[in-house]
C-alpha cells in the first residue's frame, strides 16, 4: 500500500480511496464518499470545475505534485475541505473527501461537531470531514503515506462488487456539472445529499 496506487486518472483514484481510512491524531474516518477532479488544459484530464482547471497557482500547486499529498482549502470562508492529490507527479488531479464514518475517536469528533444530530452525520459533507478530523490550512502539503505524519491515509481492499459503489454528478459545481465523478458507498448512512449548483446549466429532461 503506497501513494503510487493513486498515480492514476482521478476517477480511478477516487474509487480506490473508497473504504480507506483517513486518520488525524486520534480520529479516524472510513471514507464513504468522494469527488474526483482533473487538471489544467495541458494535462490529460482537463476539468474546468477543478481548482487546477485554468493552470497552476500558489494555491493549487500541490495538485501538480506527487500523489498522496493533502490539499486543503477554505470554502465559503468557513469550511476546511480535505483533498488527496492523485495522478503522476507533474500532472494535476485530486479527490475531494466528501463524507466519512467515524471509526476511531468518536468522543473527540462529537466535541468538534456538537451540532451533528447523529454519529453518521459527524463527517457528512466535506466541511464536516475537515471539522471532525481537526484538519486546518496549516496541514496543506502533508504526505499522507509518511508513517511519521500527523495525518495518514490507509487504503482498504479494492472494491470489486459493482453494486457496492454508486456514482452521480458532482455537488455544487457550475462547470462540468454533469460529469459523474462523485462516488459513494451505496449502503453508507453517512453519504451526503446531492445539491446541484443554481449556476449550473439546467438538465435537459426532454431527451
C-alpha atoms as one frame of an Amber mdcrd trajectory, in Angstrom:
protein
   0.000   0.000   0.000   1.618   3.252  -1.163   0.935   6.585  -2.812   1.770
   5.047  -6.175  -1.618   3.319  -6.131  -3.100   6.806  -6.582  -0.832   7.732
  -9.514  -3.717   7.102 -11.900  -6.510   9.122 -13.504  -8.764  10.897 -10.982
 -11.887   8.739 -11.241  -9.924   5.526 -10.791  -8.107   7.057  -7.807 -11.429
   8.155  -6.316 -12.740   4.605  -6.489  -9.539   3.352  -4.864  -9.987   5.758
  -1.932 -13.468   4.497  -1.069 -13.349   2.313   2.024  -9.921   3.618   3.027
  -9.212   5.202   6.408  -8.031   8.771   6.936  -6.580   9.409  10.391  -5.770
  12.734  12.026  -4.453  12.352  15.538  -6.844  10.103  17.477  -9.731  10.442
  14.998 -10.145   8.012  12.117 -12.685   8.158   9.283 -13.691   5.426   6.885
 -14.051   7.198   3.546 -17.548   6.660   2.116 -17.992   9.471  -0.428 -15.550
  11.191  -2.786 -15.439  13.503  -5.798 -12.767  13.333  -8.482 -11.261  16.448
 -10.052  -8.938  16.667 -13.030  -6.445  19.313 -14.030  -5.292  22.031 -16.381
  -5.738  22.291 -20.179  -2.246  20.898 -20.809  -2.927  17.698 -18.910  -4.744
  14.518 -19.978  -7.933  15.152 -17.974  -8.838  18.811 -18.312 -11.543  19.784
 -15.837 -12.898  23.334 -15.644 -14.553  22.575 -12.289 -11.170  21.787 -10.737
  -9.069  24.347  -8.869  -6.297  23.494 -11.326  -8.590  23.781 -14.355  -7.021
  27.048 -15.513  -3.428  26.235 -14.608  -1.007  26.316 -11.707  -1.275  28.906
  -8.923   0.303  29.148  -5.459  -2.979  27.869  -4.011  -3.239  24.713  -6.134
   0.478  23.946  -6.629   0.336  20.755  -4.566  -2.163  19.313  -7.073   0.651
  19.229  -9.642   2.961  17.254  -7.367   3.120  13.583  -6.426   0.036  11.601
  -5.407  -0.987  11.002  -1.820  -0.487  14.560  -0.567  -3.043  16.588   1.381
  -4.603  19.519  -0.487  -6.585  21.699   1.915  -8.534  24.841   1.121 -11.067
  27.106   2.796 -14.572  27.057   1.306 -17.004  29.957   1.745 -14.658  31.403
   4.358 -15.725  28.874   6.980 -15.162  25.226   5.943 -11.868  23.387   5.573
 -12.124  20.933   2.685  -9.850  17.891   2.551  -8.467  16.533  -0.723  -5.931
  13.868  -1.692  -3.722  14.513  -4.716  -3.766  11.930  -7.485  -2.108  11.204
 -10.803   1.597  11.050 -11.694   3.952  13.732 -10.378   3.602  16.815 -12.592
   0.020  16.147 -13.732  -2.720  17.856 -11.725  -5.517  15.896 -10.114  -7.161
  15.446  -6.724 -10.036  13.747  -4.962 -12.252  15.609  -2.502 -13.243  13.609
   0.571 -16.961  14.352   0.809 -18.002  12.116   3.714 -16.747   9.542   6.170
 -17.854   7.321   9.034 -16.032   7.973  12.312 -14.491   4.665  13.390 -11.957
   5.988  15.925 -12.003   8.943  18.324 -15.780   9.226  18.368 -15.886  11.395
  21.506 -13.360  13.833  20.019 -15.310  14.081  16.771 -18.525  14.694  18.736
 -16.856  17.525  20.675 -15.798  19.137  17.401 -19.216  18.678  15.800 -21.770
  19.349  18.565 -24.423  20.303  16.008 -24.431  16.821  14.449 -27.733  15.078
  15.137 -26.271  11.576  14.850 -22.904   9.865  14.669 -23.483   9.178  10.975
 -23.688  12.936  10.452 -20.406  13.805  12.165 -18.439  13.794   8.901 -21.232
  14.068   6.336 -20.229  16.731   3.820 -16.715  17.985   3.003 -16.665  20.823
   5.559 -17.686  18.428   8.291 -14.941  15.992   7.303 -12.365  18.697   7.996
 -14.039  19.673  11.270 -14.354  16.119  12.594 -10.707  15.400  11.814  -9.462
  18.750  13.131  -7.643  19.493   9.869  -6.667  23.088   9.104  -4.902  25.087
   6.411  -1.555  24.512   8.137  -1.864  20.832   7.180  -1.619  21.659   3.461
   1.059  19.559   1.792   1.147  16.718   4.342   2.405  13.471   2.788  -0.343
  11.094   3.822   1.629   7.866   3.406   4.503   9.043   5.614   4.283   6.910
   8.804   5.515   9.883  10.850   2.908  12.319   9.505   0.189  13.585  11.882
  -2.419  12.826   9.200  -2.253   9.440   7.483  -4.127   7.562   4.813  -4.571
   3.811   4.666  -6.129   2.313   1.550  -8.555  -0.537   2.026  -9.076  -3.548
  -0.227 -10.196  -2.702  -3.738 -13.979  -2.832  -4.061 -14.925  -5.267  -6.809
 -18.698  -5.519  -6.324 -20.312  -3.059  -8.790 -23.404  -2.737  -6.605 -21.323
  -1.576  -3.630 -20.422   1.745  -5.292 -22.831   4.330  -6.720 -21.994   7.316
  -8.905 -23.514  10.603  -9.947 -22.774  14.247 -10.769 -20.596  16.343  -8.519
 -22.156  18.624  -5.927 -22.295  22.394  -6.143 -20.121  22.946  -9.238 -21.317
  25.166 -12.077 -18.832  23.949 -14.708 -18.688  20.347 -15.934 -21.651  19.894
 -13.604 -22.925  16.654 -15.103 -19.652  14.754 -15.093 -20.448  11.625 -12.983
 -17.295  11.894 -10.882 -18.940  11.648  -7.469 -18.728   8.153  -5.995 -20.101
   6.761  -2.754 -20.562   3.527  -0.880 -24.137   2.606  -1.700 -25.179   1.425
   1.760 -23.458   4.037   3.943 -25.724   6.259   6.084 -23.033   8.966   6.157
 -23.268   9.886   2.462 -24.296  13.493   1.831 -27.287  14.714  -0.180 -26.901
  15.824  -3.790 -27.360  19.553  -4.348 -26.979  20.958  -7.825 -25.439  24.412
  -8.156 -28.005  27.055  -9.136 -25.355  28.391 -11.539 -25.073  25.080 -13.401
 -26.901  24.662 -16.734 -30.337  23.166 -16.295 -30.677  19.482 -17.073 -32.298
  18.696 -20.423 -35.078  16.279 -19.427 -36.606  16.175 -22.899 -34.138  13.619
 -24.256
